[in-house]
Amino acid sequence: MPVDESVTVKGSPVRSLQRFIEANLSPAQRESVFSTLPAAWRDRLRGPILPTETVPVYVLNRLTEEAAKAKGESLEEFGRRAGHAAASDAIKGIYRFFALALTPGALLSKATQMWTSLYNRGELRVTSQTEHSAKLELTNMVMEPAACARMLGWIERMAELTGGTQIRVRHTKCSATGSPCCEWQLDWS
């Protein structure tokens, strides 16, 4: 599948993934990961990325895929753990107030704002919600499995950080496999 270099993400999620990889891979594993990246990004991602910089999402996905291989983990598990770490990083920064003051459902009502503040494409919205569940849908952007795994982990961790318990997130539709959108079903107590 050809990559779309015009779909970008701001530096904060990239920095989170860099920290996660630094903490979870050995120097030799990290070097093997960076050596597989497109030449234009190989050296750039070895150093710090500014929060205001933008990086093509496909590069973040390659970084996730290669790091999972180097670690010997499935892409789904590695991406989920990376998504958890990204949510934890976000709570230390710009979304701290949201996590401390909101329930999982109330936090999800902010999902659209959070998404558009980081990504230049796609529309994330809550399509249905009850007291203990919600369905999120991402349209107008074709995802890749690495991004879907990170997103699942991010949703799961954000729900935990807002006090949700018995959290279950399922990726019920995926644009990477031909669905017109990605969809996640979140249930909590």
C-alpha positions, 0 to 999 in steps of 0.5 A: 500500500502506498504511504500518504506523506501528507497525513501528519501528527504533531511532535508530542505523540512522537516524543512519547513513542521515542521515550517508550522505545528508549525505555523498552529496547536495548541500544542495539535494538534501537539502532536496528529500528532506526536503520530501517526508517526512511532516510529522511527520518532515520537521523531525525528521529534519533534526536528530540522532536519538538512538540510543535513539529509535525511528522508523517503518520506513516513514519510513526507507524514504521517506527512502531512496527520495527520496534515491535519486531526488534522487541519480539512482541506482536504489533498489537501488544507493543502498540497497545503498550506504546498507546498506554505510555502516550496517554500517561505522558499526555496526562503529565502535560496538556490533558492533566486537568481532563483526566483528573476532573472527568469520568471516562465518558466526559473525557470522551466528549473531548476526543474530537478536540484532542484528535484535531489538536494533534493530527491534520487529518481524520475526524474522531467522534463519539457515536454512542455513549451510555453511563458505562460504555462508548463507541468512538469512530475515526473517519476521513483517514485510513489507518494502519494496524500500528496506529490502531494498536496505539490508539486502542492502548491510548483509549484504554489508559485514558479510561483508567486514568479517569477512574474507570475500572474493568475497562475493555476496549475492542477495535470493532472496525478497521479502515486498514482492512477495508472498513470505511472507518475505524471504530473502538468500543469502550466499556467500563465500570 
